[in-house]
Amino acid sequence: MKKVLSLVLAMLMVLSVFAVTSFAAATPEISQIVSTFKGAVITWAPVEDAVAYIVYRDGDVIGTTVECQFTDTDVVDGQTYFYRLASQDKNSELSEMTDVFEVVYSMPYCDHADKKLVIDYKATVFAPGSSHYHCDTCGYDSAPSVIKQLVPASPVINYLSNGINGLKVAWNQVDGATSYLLYRRAGGESEFKLLGELKGTSYEDKAVKSGVYYKYVVRAKNAAGLSKYIGGKVLRYVATPTNIVPANTEGGIYVKWNAVANATSYRVYRKQAGDAQWTYLKTVTANNYFDRAVEPGVDYIYTVRALAGGIYSNFLAGSKIRRLEIAELNTVKSAKEGIYVDFEPVEGASGYYVYRKTSGNWTSNSYLGVIKTTKSHTYLDNSAKKGVTYTYTVKAFYSDGKTTSVAAYESKGISCKDLY
């Protein structure tokens, strides 16, 4: 009984040994070796349990692959080579090597009648591409060659306008452009002038003359070069009227501004302070305008656009002005304290300037003093000298701390002799 048990245990031990032992994969069999333009192409049938194949040439390992094909590219036309092959299992065990396979490598001949251009990567405005030639007859592939990077598309000028300080031009952004070259040609010139290489898509050209026509074109640029320019835009530059100064006068507000070269007329606009919209008043040929349709105590702002050849300039707003009527003088009276000057209050005023003279015209030296309130409409001149006759006038004013509006005045004035 003990002998039988020992025999059974021995057999189990043998079986357990066989259960955990793995054998190397079978030896692969080379199917063929073909001479191609790329080299000697070795193919074989797959082997069960093989995870890789080792390729030998002349006794040395030249490659390892998981495929059932390998190309030996290091070959010379007419040279004899000896190849062998082995498989490798998951435990890195190698099979026996195949028999030696002798090959004389012979570079195949083909006139490449079916050679076709193959685009590997298309060139874009952002990067170059690549291409090669492939022959469908023999499988020949040329070395890849670089396809030049594309230049950007041509920008289109979509905005050209008279600005406050010059002509403003803008164009669309172009994919792949790293910068833009802007050119300008003035009327009468035969060639375009480069204004600059710009990163953005807009430019204000300040070196322009009022009344002159200008044409602009733009080209996009990247590492491949410059785009062509298309079309372009033309506009006559009309300068913006500047130094718009309104002033209170008898009967209204007088507005003047600097004349613009080559302007044929001017359009005058007005709005009340705080309003968003301008109201058109009139087109005039002179660089001034008298506005009679104004209301006392109302704040106004004026602007002007120059016009030349049907093209309008841009515009700047003038300073704010409050419409103030002339202060009407009532009486002047001599008293022991001095001479009292009395006048009518002016709607919208915040105070009054008082002037005095003995003869001649009113000058800056005629200024006498100020009344900084609207509650008093009488001024005491306590510096008058006995026996001297003085003439007085008054200017109403309004100040908001930022701008000051001054009314016109009675130029004749009102006179009085100091009796005390």
RODO-2510 file (C-alpha; in nm, 4 decimals, decimal comma):
residues 420
     n   res          X          Y          Z
     1     m     0,0000     0,0000     0,0000
     2     k     0,2827     0,2394     0,0877
     3     k     0,4539     0,1630    -0,2474
     4     v     0,1345     0,2573    -0,4368
     5     l     0,1012     0,5853    -0,2436
     6     s     0,4631     0,6739    -0,3095
     7     l     0,4149     0,6053    -0,6816
     8     v     0,1073     0,8291    -0,6937
     9     l     0,2894     1,1153    -0,5189
    10     a     0,5820     1,0825    -0,7552
    11     m     0,3520     1,1013    -1,0580
    12     l     0,1770     1,4106    -0,9142
    13     m     0,5121     1,5812    -0,8669
    14     v     0,6076     1,5085    -1,2261
    15     l     0,2725     1,6424    -1,3517
    16     s     0,3078     1,9560    -1,1420
    17     v     0,6508     2,0205    -1,2915
    18     f     0,5114     1,9887    -1,6440
    19     a     0,2186     2,2180    -1,5485
    20     v     0,4408     2,5179    -1,4640
    21     t     0,7108     2,4637    -1,7276
    22     s     0,6694     2,6672    -2,0572
    23     f     0,8408     2,5686    -2,3767
    24     a     0,9886     2,8271    -2,6235
    25     a     0,7774     2,9120    -2,9274
    26     a     0,8333     2,7179    -3,2469
    27     t     1,0971     2,8117    -3,5016
    28     p     0,9521     3,0485    -3,7663
    29     e     0,9841     2,9732    -4,1354
    30     i     1,1071     3,2391    -4,3788
    31     s     0,8595     3,2678    -4,6680
    32     q     1,0627     3,4875    -4,9012
    33     i     1,3184     3,7625    -4,9278
    34     v     1,2498     4,0174    -5,2019
    35     s     1,4810     4,2855    -5,3344
    36     t     1,2975     4,6214    -5,3395
    37     f     1,3959     4,9845    -5,3733
    38     k     1,3812     5,0180    -4,9955
    39     g     1,6029     4,7153    -4,9317
    40     a     1,5747     4,3373    -4,8762
    41     v     1,2208     4,2629    -4,7491
    42     i     1,2054     3,9434    -4,5374
    43     t     0,8628     3,7869    -4,4685
    44     w     0,7569     3,4818    -4,2671
    45     a     0,4500     3,3030    -4,1360
    46     p     0,3352     3,3880    -3,7814
    47     v     0,4265     3,1472    -3,5010
    48     e     0,1868     3,0611    -3,2171
    49     d     0,2969     3,1928    -2,8740
    50     a     0,5596     3,4185    -3,0320
    51     v     0,5605     3,7774    -2,9010
    52     a     0,8550     3,8958    -3,1113
    53     y     1,0968     3,7876    -3,3818
    54     i     1,4741     3,8286    -3,3926
    55     v     1,6369     3,8858    -3,7367
    56     y     2,0000     3,7863    -3,7981
    57     r     2,2287     3,8684    -4,0898
    58     d     2,5697     3,7098    -4,1262
    59     g     2,5390     3,5892    -3,7666
    60     d     2,4600     3,9323    -3,6146
    61     v     2,1246     4,0596    -3,4858
    62     i     1,9996     4,3383    -3,7154
    63     g     1,6512     4,3864    -3,5779
    64     t     1,3627     4,2851    -3,3539
    65     t     1,0003     4,3186    -3,4605
    66     v     0,6504     4,2118    -3,3593
    67     e     0,5453     4,2057    -3,7254
    68     c     0,5956     3,9212    -3,9710
    69     q     0,8038     4,1357    -4,2016
    70     f     1,1340     4,3190    -4,1763
    71     t     1,3207     4,5391    -4,4246
    72     d     1,7001     4,5375    -4,4246
    73     t     1,7803     4,8825    -4,5639
    74     d     2,1577     4,8510    -4,5193
    75     v     2,2177     4,6583    -4,8411
    76     v     2,4311     4,7057    -5,1513
    77     d     2,3381     4,6084    -5,5044
    78     g     2,5026     4,2755    -5,6043
    79     q     2,6152     4,1864    -5,2500
    80     t     2,5357     3,8395    -5,0999
    81     y     2,3712     3,8248    -4,7563
    82     f     2,2855     3,5341    -4,5201
    83     y     1,9713     3,5670    -4,3102
    84     r     1,8321     3,3615    -4,0171
    85     l     1,5323     3,4102    -3,7898
    86     a     1,4201     3,3103    -3,4379
    87     s     1,0993     3,3635    -3,2387
    88     q     1,0743     3,4837    -2,8790
    89     d     0,8001     3,3844    -2,6325
    90     k     0,6551     3,5801    -2,3398
    91     n     0,9230     3,4433    -2,1064
    92     s     1,1952     3,5781    -2,3377
    93     e     1,2876     3,2230    -2,4419
    94     l     1,4223     3,2013    -2,7988
    95     s     1,3392     2,9275    -3,0440
    96     e     1,5990     2,7538    -3,2532
    97     m     1,7136     2,9621    -3,5518
    98     t     1,5973     2,8889    -3,9018
    99     d     1,8284     2,7513    -4,1648
   100     v     2,0436     3,0061    -4,3418
   101     f     1,8617     3,1897    -4,6237
   102     e     2,1133     3,3119    -4,8835
   103     v     2,0192     3,6176    -5,0920
   104     v     2,2004     3,8252    -5,3526
   105     y     2,0475     4,1709    -5,3223
   106     s     1,9632     4,3132    -5,6631
   107     m     1,8310     4,6674    -5,6916
   108     p     1,5158     4,6395    -5,9090
   109     y     1,4824     4,8417    -6,2270
   110     c     1,1796     5,0619    -6,3071
   111     d     1,1264     5,3602    -6,5337
   112     h     0,8762     5,4944    -6,2774
   113     a     0,6133     5,5552    -6,5406
   114     d     0,3508     5,5501    -6,2654
   115     k     0,5387     5,7923    -6,0379
   116     k     0,2892     6,0232    -5,8641
   117     l     0,3278     6,3163    -5,6262
   118     v     0,2047     6,2371    -5,2771
   119     i     0,1280     6,5242    -5,0329
   120     d     0,2362     6,4134    -4,6863
   121     y     0,1490     6,7406    -4,5147
   122     k    -0,0269     7,0329    -4,6782
   123     a     0,1478     7,3665    -4,6488
   124     t    -0,0495     7,6361    -4,4671
   125     v     0,0011     8,0010    -4,3820
   126     f     0,1206     7,8806    -4,0421
   127     a     0,3755     7,6119    -4,1428
   128     p     0,5448     7,4455    -4,4449
   129     g     0,4316     7,1043    -4,5743
   130     s     0,6086     6,8034    -4,7279
   131     s     0,5664     6,5716    -5,0267
   132     h     0,7330     6,2737    -5,1992
   133     y     0,7027     6,0729    -5,5216
   134     h     0,5655     5,7183    -5,5208
   135     c     0,5743     5,4659    -5,8058
   136     d     0,2730     5,2333    -5,8206
   137     t     0,4652     4,9864    -6,0416
   138     c     0,7623     4,9131    -5,8183
   139     g     0,6749     5,0826    -5,4929
   140     y     0,9609     5,3280    -5,5169
   141     d     0,9342     5,6266    -5,2766
   142     s     1,1539     5,9323    -5,3091
   143     a     1,2909     6,1191    -5,0125
   144     p     1,0425     6,3785    -4,8831
   145     s     1,0857     6,7378    -4,9971
   146     v     0,9615     7,0576    -4,8336
   147     i     0,6604     7,2422    -4,9696
   148     k     0,7009     7,6158    -4,9120
   149     q     0,4811     7,7759    -4,6508
   150     l     0,1891     7,9680    -4,7994
   151     v     0,1768     8,3470    -4,7905
   152     p    -0,1310     8,4937    -4,6199
   153     a    -0,4453     8,6006    -4,7984
   154     s    -0,4747     8,9626    -4,9067
   155     p    -0,6327     9,1933    -4,6461
   156     v    -0,9299     9,4088    -4,7442
   157     i    -0,9546     9,7697    -4,6256
   158     n    -1,2981     9,7960    -4,4700
   159     y    -1,2781    10,1420    -4,3139
   160     l    -1,1355    10,4748    -4,4289
   161     s    -1,2558    10,7955    -4,2673
   162     n    -1,1580    11,1488    -4,1792
   163     g    -1,0376    11,1485    -3,8196
   164     i    -0,9790    11,4413    -3,5881
   165     n    -0,6022    11,4361    -3,6479
   166     g    -0,5773    11,2656    -3,9874
   167     l    -0,7142    10,9791    -4,1957
   168     k    -0,8127    10,6599    -4,0148
   169     v    -0,7772    10,3308    -4,2034
   170     a    -0,8603     9,9755    -4,0898
   171     w    -0,8608     9,6284    -4,2495
   172     n    -0,9647     9,2712    -4,1678
   173     q    -0,7400     9,0366    -3,9691
   174     v    -0,5837     8,7625    -4,1856
   175     d    -0,5109     8,4082    -4,0627
   176     g    -0,1392     8,3360    -4,0402
   177     a    -0,0313     8,6984    -4,0797
   178     t     0,2387     8,8112    -3,8378
   179     s     0,2310     9,1763    -3,9496
   180     y     0,0833     9,4116    -4,2085
   181     l     0,2503     9,6576    -4,4463
   182     l     0,0474     9,9736    -4,5142
   183     y     0,1106    10,1849    -4,8231
   184     r    -0,0228    10,5269    -4,9273
   185     r    -0,0223    10,7263    -5,2499
   186     a    -0,1294    11,0906    -5,2646
   187     g    -0,3104    11,2405    -5,5609
   188     g    -0,0599    11,3263    -5,8339
   189     e     0,1992    11,0753    -5,7090
   190     s     0,2932    10,7726    -5,9232
   191     e     0,4262    10,5385    -5,6532
   192     f     0,3035    10,4092    -5,3199
   193     k     0,4928    10,5017    -5,0044
   194     l     0,5368    10,2495    -4,7225
   195     l     0,3929    10,3987    -4,4032
   196     g     0,5053    10,1175    -4,1760
   197     e     0,4955     9,7505    -4,0764
   198     l     0,2180     9,7112    -3,8216
   199     k     0,1070     9,4417    -3,5786
   200     g    -0,2498     9,5684    -3,5529
   201     t    -0,5237     9,6144    -3,8123
   202     s    -0,5724     9,9922    -3,7965
   203     y    -0,3709    10,3096    -3,8401
   204     e    -0,4218    10,6857    -3,8155
   205     d    -0,2244    10,8724    -4,0801
   206     k    -0,1495    11,2183    -3,9408
   207     a     0,0931    11,3227    -4,2168
   208     v    -0,1841    11,4296    -4,4564
   209     k    -0,2889    11,7650    -4,6017
   210     s    -0,6426    11,8957    -4,6100
   211     g    -0,8041    11,8847    -4,9546
   212     v    -0,5708    11,6135    -5,0936
   213     y    -0,6901    11,2712    -5,2128
   214     y    -0,5097    10,9648    -5,0725
   215     k    -0,5224    10,5963    -5,1703
   216     y    -0,4299    10,3184    -4,9260
   217     v    -0,3415     9,9517    -4,9829
   218     v    -0,2291     9,6896    -4,7332
   219     r    -0,0369     9,3582    -4,7569
   220     a    -0,0216     9,0752    -4,5024
   221     k     0,3153     8,9224    -4,4098
   222     n     0,4396     8,5943    -4,2596
   223     a     0,7570     8,3811    -4,2786
   224     a     0,6731     8,2825    -4,6389
   225     g     0,6477     8,6387    -4,7665
   226     l     0,3940     8,9063    -4,8552
   227     s     0,0412     8,8768    -4,9864
   228     k    -0,0667     9,0657    -5,2920
   229     y    -0,2641     9,3831    -5,2328
   230     i    -0,6098     9,4144    -5,3792
   231     g    -0,8244     9,7155    -5,4525
   232     g    -0,7495     9,9689    -5,1863
   233     k    -0,9558    10,2705    -5,0860
   234     v    -0,9426    10,6396    -5,1747
   235     l    -1,0585    10,9380    -4,9682
   236     r    -1,0046    11,3117    -4,9704
   237     y    -0,8735    11,4355    -4,6397
   238     v    -1,0665    11,7261    -4,4918
   239     a    -0,9170    11,8639    -4,1711
   240     t    -1,1302    11,9067    -3,8605
   241     p    -1,2121    12,2676    -3,7669
   242     t    -1,0386    12,3573    -3,4408
   243     n    -1,0440    12,6333    -3,1793
   244     i    -1,4243    12,6608    -3,1797
   245     v    -1,4946    12,9625    -2,9592
   246     p    -1,8473    13,0820    -2,8737
   247     a    -1,9070    13,4277    -2,7229
   248     n    -2,2098    13,6132    -2,5900
   249     t    -2,2885    13,9219    -2,7948
   250     e    -2,5817    14,1554    -2,8186
   251     g    -2,8691    13,9595    -2,9688
   252     g    -2,7158    13,6106    -2,9620
   253     i    -2,4056    13,3900    -2,9528
   254     y    -2,1240    13,4476    -3,2001
   255     v    -1,9199    13,1342    -3,2868
   256     k    -1,5867    13,1366    -3,4721
   257     w    -1,3279    12,8691    -3,5578
   258     n    -1,0018    12,8211    -3,7438
   259     a    -1,0407    12,8086    -4,1209
   260     v    -0,9654    12,4754    -4,2939
   261     a    -0,7480    12,4666    -4,6074
   262     n    -0,9441    12,3869    -4,9257
   263     a    -1,2775    12,3763    -4,7394
   264     t    -1,5650    12,5144    -4,9465
   265     s    -1,8163    12,5461    -4,6616
   266     y    -1,8880    12,4591    -4,2992
   267     r    -2,1834    12,2898    -4,1316
   268     v    -2,2640    12,4334    -3,7881
   269     y    -2,4277    12,2232    -3,5149
   270     r    -2,5482    12,3004    -3,1642
   271     k    -2,6804    12,1114    -2,8650
   272     q    -2,7813    12,1946    -2,5121
   273     a    -2,5373    12,0769    -2,2459
   274     g    -2,6301    11,7227    -2,1410
   275     d    -2,7966    11,6305    -2,4723
   276     a    -2,6586    11,3441    -2,6809
   277     q    -2,7742    11,4569    -3,0252
   278     w    -2,6483    11,7528    -3,2238
   279     t    -2,8930    11,9848    -3,4030
   280     y    -2,7937    12,1124    -3,7469
   281     l    -2,8144    12,4919    -3,7673
   282     k    -2,6797    12,6087    -4,1019
   283     t    -2,4131    12,5713    -4,3722
   284     v    -2,1924    12,8794    -4,4115
   285     t    -1,8938    12,9697    -4,6254
   286     a    -1,7174    13,1876    -4,3656
   287     n    -1,5480    13,0502    -4,0561
   288     n    -1,8005    13,2103    -3,8185
   289     y    -2,1705    13,1997    -3,7381
   290     f    -2,4128    13,4185    -3,5418
   291     d    -2,6790    13,2219    -3,3554
   292     r    -2,9780    13,4376    -3,2639
   293     a    -3,2149    13,1524    -3,1672
   294     v    -3,0870    13,1131    -2,8109
   295     e    -3,2612    13,1343    -2,4746
   296     p    -3,1347    13,3249    -2,1690
   297     g    -2,9793    13,1090    -1,8964
   298     v    -2,9432    12,8003    -2,1211
   299     d    -2,6056    12,6228    -2,1652
   300     y    -2,5034    12,5508    -2,5272
   301     i    -2,2195    12,3637    -2,7001
   302     y    -2,1237    12,4178    -3,0669
   303     t    -1,9344    12,2108    -3,3218
   304     v    -1,8435    12,2534    -3,6886
   305     r    -1,7667    12,0181    -3,9793
   306     a    -1,5724    12,1358    -4,2828
   307     l    -1,6917    12,0322    -4,6283
   308     a    -1,4789    11,9892    -4,9449
   309     g    -1,5848    11,8142    -5,2629
   310     g    -1,8849    11,6535    -5,0955
   311     i    -1,6707    11,5037    -4,8167
   312     y    -1,7188    11,5991    -4,4528
   313     s    -1,4481    11,6383    -4,1930
   314     n    -1,4678    11,4965    -3,8449
   315     f    -1,5651    11,7335    -3,5639
   316     l    -1,4607    11,8586    -3,2224
   317     a    -1,6931    12,0049    -2,9621
   318     g    -1,6290    12,3627    -2,8554
   319     s    -1,6429    12,4816    -2,4979
   320     k    -1,9730    12,5197    -2,3166
   321     i    -2,1291    12,8652    -2,3000
   322     r    -2,4298    12,9954    -2,1086
   323     r    -2,6459    13,2469    -2,2900
   324     l    -2,6342    13,5700    -2,0859
   325     e    -2,8077    13,8911    -2,1878
   326     i    -2,6507    14,2356    -2,1483
   327     a    -2,6944    14,3792    -1,8022
   328     e    -2,9208    14,6836    -1,8358
   329     l    -2,7793    14,9849    -1,6486
   330     n    -3,0314    15,1796    -1,4408
   331     t    -2,8694    15,4630    -1,2447
   332     v    -2,5422    15,5881    -1,0980
   333     k    -2,5587    15,8115    -0,7925
   334     s    -2,2961    16,0097    -0,6043
   335     a    -2,3037    15,9826    -0,2243
   336     k    -2,0724    16,0497     0,0688
   337     e    -1,9662    15,6810     0,0629
   338     g    -1,8868    15,6923    -0,3088
   339     i    -2,0745    15,6312    -0,6337
   340     y    -2,3521    15,3697    -0,6431
   341     v    -2,4007    15,1815    -0,9705
   342     d    -2,7392    15,0099    -1,0095
   343     f    -2,8361    14,7641    -1,2883
   344     e    -3,0981    14,5030    -1,3768
   345     p    -3,0343    14,1355    -1,2847
   346     v    -2,9471    13,8968    -1,5700
   347     e    -3,1130    13,5553    -1,5943
   348     g    -2,8652    13,2659    -1,5438
   349     a    -2,5823    13,4840    -1,4110
   350     s    -2,3834    13,3897    -1,1000
   351     g    -2,2137    13,7287    -1,0630
   352     y    -2,1125    14,0563    -1,2293
   353     y    -1,7928    14,2320    -1,3339
   354     v    -1,7948    14,6133    -1,2956
   355     y    -1,5844    14,8429    -1,5157
   356     r    -1,5023    15,2154    -1,4908
   357     k    -1,3288    15,4693    -1,7143
   358     t    -1,2850    15,8413    -1,7347
   359     s    -1,2311    15,8599    -2,1117
   360     g    -1,1357    15,6568    -2,4182
   361     n    -1,2192    15,2937    -2,4838
   362     w    -1,2861    15,0127    -2,2441
   363     t    -0,9678    14,8176    -2,1701
   364     s    -0,8470    14,5577    -1,9234
   365     n    -0,7394    14,8473    -1,7038
   366     s    -1,1058    14,9496    -1,6837
   367     y    -1,1853    14,6563    -1,4539
   368     l    -1,3066    14,7840    -1,1176
   369     g    -1,4447    14,4933    -0,9173
   370     v    -1,6786    14,1941    -0,8986
   371     i    -2,0107    14,1093    -0,7378
   372     k    -2,0015    13,7354    -0,6555
   373     t    -2,3714    13,7007    -0,5927
   374     t    -2,6955    13,7462    -0,7820
   375     k    -2,8776    13,8866    -0,4791
   376     s    -2,7155    14,2285    -0,5131
   377     h    -2,7490    14,4417    -0,8259
   378     t    -2,5814    14,7518    -0,6865
   379     y    -2,2108    14,8213    -0,6681
   380     l    -2,0443    15,0892    -0,4491
   381     d    -1,7384    15,2555    -0,5978
   382     n    -1,5664    15,3964    -0,2875
   383     s    -1,2478    15,4829    -0,4742
   384     a    -1,4029    15,7682    -0,6757
   385     k    -1,2450    16,1123    -0,6389
   386     k    -1,4417    16,4290    -0,5864
   387     g    -1,5007    16,6309    -0,8977
   388     v    -1,4144    16,3529    -1,1405
   389     t    -1,6737    16,2221    -1,3856
   390     y    -1,6751    15,8425    -1,4305
   391     t    -1,8464    15,6164    -1,6814
   392     y    -1,9529    15,2671    -1,5698
   393     t    -2,0630    14,9440    -1,7364
   394     v    -2,1368    14,5883    -1,6145
   395     k    -2,0755    14,2365    -1,7537
   396     a    -2,2801    13,9459    -1,6219
   397     f    -2,0955    13,6140    -1,5869
   398     y    -2,1631    13,2524    -1,4962
   399     s    -1,9057    13,0030    -1,3642
   400     d    -1,9489    12,6365    -1,2705
   401     g    -1,5884    12,5938    -1,1580
   402     k    -1,4807    12,4467    -1,4939
   403     t    -1,5914    12,7000    -1,7535
   404     t    -1,6913    13,0651    -1,7338
   405     s    -1,9404    13,2402    -1,9608
   406     v    -1,9315    13,6199    -1,9870
   407     a    -2,2063    13,8402    -2,1280
   408     a    -2,1629    14,1353    -2,3584
   409     y    -2,1929    14,4853    -2,2102
   410     e    -2,3328    14,8292    -2,2783
   411     s    -2,0421    14,9943    -2,4539
   412     k    -2,1804    15,3489    -2,4011
   413     g    -2,2105    15,2939    -2,0287
   414     i    -2,3627    15,5346    -1,7767
   415     s    -2,1786    15,8358    -1,6274
   416     c    -2,1712    16,0246    -1,2978
   417     k    -1,9627    16,2988    -1,1337
   418     d    -1,8410    16,2381    -0,7814
   419     l    -1,9735    16,5314    -0,5736
   420     y    -1,8256    16,4449    -0,2345
***
